[in-house]
């Protein structure tokens, strides 16, 4: 058993006790406390209420009341925008606190967590701008006596369920757009990483969001998440997580035909041709595989290399990956932090063992690391992977890179598309025709060309097939949280109705 060593940054640290936010009131909840053990340090760092179905029902009722009778949906876009801008400023002001919580609860490196907070604040500002731009349509081409107007109205109460791998960033890809549209919400972060989302509740209250508009619950999926997906007073669900839980969420929503937005798993290919800038690609490949310890739906976990360069490129990637610093998430120089739970670490290891049994070679790593802290995995590369192996088709969600090969463009496209996912992909070539061919034919929501995992608030994000439904971010993100209503208006007395004679 690992003997955990408390780093200097945690010498005077005391576990933080949190409460849930329901109808503007911080509450202990009806259940016992859940303790979060830091994956990178092995000590208790947070305690949350274990919410119950009754807590979820109270939160949904508060959101329903706030939507049906509160001021939020009837505010002007400018009024909502000003509040969201104030929230963005407060997020930026508390960025160090929020990044620290995400770091110790998820195990991600502190430098990465701080970068994510900067991106999150930008998303809130972008959503604030869209609050003022949301509009309908008018049609004055329907004849002299007819005018058509299409309104966009907030859809209502939205359940927002977020995962543990990007606690603050992912809630920021959902919540500000729902608020910009005029919706009210019930938010459930992962029970492993709820801290920063609860601090966001404090921020939104300070920014001026009325009571009941944002309710934040803590607890497990069966106790809290399930009622959020089945309750008849919920109008829409926005969920990010595994494809398996996404299927369950969709089935629950079907009971009352709720609108569903799902951002799910990925098994994302990077296709590399011999004419690519290999220096740039190798850096991107290591980043794409080991960013957030590979616990990322967008991870570049499948390399599809042209056979003529596969051996050289794999060796160079292994050399660079061996220099990636694995260690204390609170160390600013750490590049690869801890794995979220011991159980997940074991699951990752099983993928590596099974791949080796199936004929793949472990070119680097492949084992857990005992650093005297929490649970860590060495950067791992599997070569000789075939398209039908589980490690080439299923989401490992860990720092494991699978290397496959191809000879023709058609074969590369076939390998890239021969899985159930379609979240993202990349292509590396100096030939623009090659890049565009891959971009058009690979079925993925985002295809990067000579780059990887770039993003901006203005660009939509989401996937094909079992990677989800709908898109987040981009200028249409607010519209996803609306319904359209047609007003067909006739002016003057209308004649010529069909009537029985």
N, C-alpha and C positions, 0 to 999 in steps of 0.2 A: 504494500500500500504506500502511496506517495506521502511523504512527510511535507505538509504544506508550509511554506515560508511566507510570512506576511511581509510585503515590501514596505519600504519606508513611507511611501505615499499613503499607506493604510495603517500606520502605527497608532494614530489617535482616532481612527475611524470607528464610528458606531453605526450599527445597522439602522436604517431609516424606516420608520413606520408610516405607512400611507393609508389614506381613506378613499372611498369611492365618492364620486360626485353624482348626486341625483337631485334634479330640480333645484340646482343652485346651492345645495346643502352638502357639506362633506359628512359622510356617514361611515360608520364602522362595518355595516352590513350584518347579516344574520348569521353568517358562518364563522368558523375559526380562521385564524390567520394562516396565510401561505408564506413560507419562508423561501427566499431565493438565495441559493448558494452560488457565489461568483465562480463561473467556470474557469477563470484564469487564476484564482487565488484560493479556492476551497473554503471560504468563510461566508457566513450569512451576511448579506449586504442590504437586503430589503425584506419587508414584511407587508403583505397586502391582505385585505379581507377576502375570504373565499365567498364570493357572491353566490346567491341562490336564484332559483326561478322567481321567487317572490321579489327579489331585488330587481331582476330584469323586467318584471311586469310593472314595478313602480317607475322605473326609468322610462319604459316605453309610454306609460300613461303621461308622464311629465312631458315627453317630447310631443306626444299627440296634442296635449293641451296647449303647449307653446306654439304649435303650428296652427291649430284651429282658432285660437283666441289671442295669441300673443302678438307682439309688434313685429317680430323678425320678418315674416314673409311679406308684410305690407310696407316695410321700409323702402325707401328709394335705393337704387343701386349704389348711388354715391354714399349714402349713409352706411350701408353694409361694407362698402369698399374702405371707408375711413376706419372702421373698426378692425378690418382685416389688416390694414396697413399698420395700425397700432400694435396688433398682435405680432406682426413680423418684426417690428422694432424691439418688442419685448423678448421675442425669441433670440434675436441677435444679442441683446443685453445679457441674457442668461445662458448663452451658448456653452460656456465652459461647464456650468452645472449640468446642463442637459447631456453634453458629450460625456462627462464623467459617469453619469448614470447608465448611459448606453454601453459604455466601455466595461464597467464592472459587472453589469447584468448579462451582457451578451458575449463578452470575451473578445470583442473586436478591439484592434489597436486604438489608442486614444487619438493619435494623429488622424486616423481615418474617421473616427467619430466626429472630430471637430470639422473635418471637411464636409461631412454629411450635414452638419447643422448649418453651415453656410449655404449649401444647396437647398435645404428646407426653407430657410428664411426667404430665399429668392422665389420659391414656389408660392409662398403665401403672398408675396408682393404681386406675382403674376396673376394669381387668382383674384386679388383685389382689383386689378385692372379689368379683368373679365366681368366682374360684378357690374361694372358700369357699361359694358359693351353688350350685355345680353339683351336680345331684342327679338321681336317676331317679324312678320312679313305682312305686306298689304298688296291687294290685287285690285286695280281699278280698270282691268281689261275684260271684265265679265259682262259687259253690257251697260247701257246707259242707266238702268235702274238698280244695278247690283254692285255692292262693294264687299270684297272679301278681306277679312283680317285674320291672321294666324297669330295667336298669342303663345308665348312660352311661359308656363307657370311652374313653380317649384313642385316637384313630385310629391313631397310630403315628408313623412318620417323615414329616415334612412338608418339602417343598421350597418355600422362600419366595423369590420373584424380584421385585425392586423396581426402579422406574424412576429417572430422573435428576432429575425436576422437583421432587419433595419427598422428598429422600433420607432424612431422619430421620423425618419425620412418617409416611410410608407404611409403613416397616418397623414403626413403632409401632402401626399399625392392624392388624398381623398377628401379629407375633412374641409379644407378651405374652399374647394370647388362646390361641395354640397352647401356650405354656408353662403357662398357667393350667389348661388341660385335662390336662396331663401328657404332652404330646407332646415328641419330640425333633426337631431341625430342622437343615436345611442352608440357609443364607441366601446369596443372590447379589445384591448391589447392582449397579446400573449401573456399568460400567467407567469412566464419566465422573465419578461422584460417590460413590466408595466410602469416603471418609475417615471420615465420621461414623458409618457402620455398623461400621467396624472399631474405632473408639473405643468404641462400644457393647459390643463384645466384651470390652474391658478392664473396662468397668463391670459386666457380668454375671459375670465371673470374681470380681471384688471382692465382688459381692453374694452370692456363694455358689452360683451355678449350677454343677452338677458338669460335669466334662470330658465332651465328646461330646454334651451336650444342645443346645448351640448351636455350630454350625460355620459359619464365614464364609469364602466363597470370592470371589476377584476374578478377572476375566477376561471374555471375550466370551461371547455367547450360544451360538454354535456349539461352542465348546470346552468350556465349563463348564455353561451353561444346558441344553443338549440332554440330556446324561446325567442331569441332575437331573429331567428330565421323562419319561424313558424307563426308568430303572433299576427293576428289579422289587422292590427293597427299599424303594422310596419308596411310601408309602401315599396321599399327598395332595399336591396342588400348589396353592399360593396365589400368583397372578400378578397384577401390575398393570403395564399397559403398553398398547401400541397394539392395536387390534382385529386387525390382521393377524398380529402375533406371538401374540396370544391364540388365534387359530384354529389356528396351528401347535402351540401348547402343548396344546390340546385334542386334536388329532390324535395327538400323541405319547403323551398320557395314555391314549388309547383302546387302545393296544397291550397294556396291562396293566389296563385298566379302573380307573384311579385316580380318586379323587374330585378334582374340580377346582373351584376358586373363582377367578373372573376379574373384575377391575375394569378396564374397558377405556375406549374413547373416548367422547366426547360432543359434541353440537352443540346446545347448550342454549338454548332460546328464553326471552325475556322478553316477555310479552304485556302491552301497556299500553293501557288504555281511557281515554277522555277525562276521566273523573271522578277519575283517580288523583291522588295528591299528587305533582305533577311535580318539585318541588324534591327530595324524597327519592328519587324514581326516578332522576333524572339523576345524582345522586351515586352511587347503586348501579350504574347502567349503566356509568359510567366505571370504578368499582372492579371490576366483574365482567369487564370487557373487558381491563383492563390489569394486574390483580393477577398477580404472577408472570410478567409480560410476556406474558400470555395463554397461557403454556405450562402449561395446567391443563385436565384433563379436564372440570372443572366450570365452565369459563369461560362467561360469558354472552355468547357470540359472535354470537347471532342476536337482534336486536331486531325484534319484530313489533308495529308501532305502528298505532293506529287512523289511518286516512287523514286525518281532520280535524285531527290534531295532529302529523302526521309531520314537516312542514317546520319548525315551531317547535321541536319536541323535538330534532330532528337538529342544528339550529343551536346550541341550548343545550348539547347534549352535546359538540359540536365545540369550543365556546368553553371549556368546563371541561377537556376532554381536552388542549387546547393548553397548559394550565397544568401538566400532569403533569410532574414533574421526572424526566427521563431522565439517567442518569449513573452515576458510579462506585458499584458495589454496596456498597463499604465506607463510603460517605458516609451517615450516619444520616438525612439529609433526602431521599435518593433514593427515588423511588416506583416507577420502572420501570427494571429492571436490564438485564443483557446477555442476548443470545440464546445458547443453549447451544453451538452450533457454527457455523462459517461456512457449512457445507452446509445447516443448517436455516434460517439467515437467507436463503439463496438460495431455498429452497423457499417460504418465506413470501412473498418478493417475487414469485415466479412466480404464486402465487394472486392477488395484487393485479393484476398485469399481465393475467392471463387474464380476471379479472372486468371490468376496464375494456374489454377487447376484446369481451366479451359484452354490453356496454351499461351496466354500472354506472358510477357517477360517484365519483371520489375526493374526498370532502368534507373530508378532513384527512389529512395525512401521506402514506403510501404508499411511503416510501423508507427506505433504510438511512441511519444517521447515523455520520459520522466524528467521534468525540469524542477521538481520540488515545489510546484505551484498547483495548478489544477490539471485539466486534461488537454493534451496537445497531440497533434498529428504531424509527422514529418511531411514536407512537400513530396508528393509521389508522382511518378511517371510510369505508365504502363505502355510498353511498345508491343508491336505484333498483335494489336487488338483487331478482331474481325467484326464486321457489322452486326452479326447475329449474337454476339456476346452480350450478357446482361449489362456489363459495365459500359457498353457502347450505346445502349438503348434506354437505360433507366437512370433517373436522377440520383447521383451519389450524394450530392450536397456536402461535399468535403473537398479537401485539397488534393484531388486525384485527377490527373490528366491522362486521357486515353489517346493513343496515337494510332491512326488508321492511314492507309495509303490508297492512291488512285493513279490511273494512267491517262484517262481521257476526261474532258470536261463533263461529258454525259455521265460517266461513272461517278464523278465527284458530286454532281447534282443528285444522282440516284441515292448515294450513300447519305447525303445530307437530309434528304426527304424521307428516308426509310425508317422513320420513328413516329411515335404518336405525338410528339411535341412540335411546336413551331413558334418559339418565342423570339429568338434572335439568331443571327448568323453573321459571319464576316467573310470577306474574300480579299486576298492579297495578290496583286498583280500590277505591273506597270502598264498593262494593256487595258485601256478603258473598255474596249469591246468585251473582253473577258469579264471584267467587273460587272458590267451592265447585264451580261447574259446570266451570270450567277444571281445578281440582284433581282432579275425578273423571274427566274425559274425556281429559286429556293423559296419554299413556303414558310415564311417567318414574318413576324410583325415588324422587325427592324433588321435591315441588312447593312452592316458597316462595310465600307470600302477603304482598305489600307489604314484602318484604325479599329479599335475595339472598345466597347463599353463607354463610348462618348454619349453625352446626353445634354439636354437643355429643357427648361420648362416649356418652351414653345413646341417641342416635338412630341407627338403622341407615342404612347408606350402600351404595348399589349401583344397578344399572340394569336396564332392560328391553332386550330384543332384543340388538343387537350392542354394547351398552354393558356386557355381562358376565353372569355367573352368580353367584348368591349375594349375601350381604350382609356387610359388615364393621361393626364397632361395635355398640352396642346390647346389651341384656341377653342376647340369644341368641348373641352372637358366639363365646363359648367353645364352645357346643354344635356349632358348625360343624366343630370339630376333634375330634368324638367319633363313635363308633358306638354304636348302641343294641343291647342284648342282652336277650332275654327269658328269664327263668327261670320255667318253669311247674312248680309244685311240687304234688304230690299227697300228702296225709297219710293214712296208714292203707292197708289192703289194698284194692285196686281190683277190682271185679267187673263182669261184663257185657261183657268183651272179646268181639269177634266172633272165633270160631275155627271152622275147618272141622269138621264132624261126620262 
